[in-house]
Amino acid sequence: WFEMLPSLPSITIALETSVLAIFIGQMGRIREDMTMVREGLRLYTRGLQELQNALWHPNLMYRALQTRC
């Protein structure tokens, strides 16, 4: 699904935060940098919060549906 990101017409905050979390967490593991790993986990938690907000907020939910179509 990473390969599809550049072709999306818009990216939600939840998706952007999640991708950043995965990237930073993985870079932290590769470099054995626990600060980066913790930052990745923090961003992952924030991404989940943003996803929850999008699911509960009608405008964000419908925007995400329109983006997919």
Secondary structure, 3 states (H helix, E strand, C coil): CHHHHHHCCCCCHHHHHHHHHHHHHHHHHHHCCHHHHHHHHHHHHHHHHHHHHHHHCHHHHHHHHHHHC
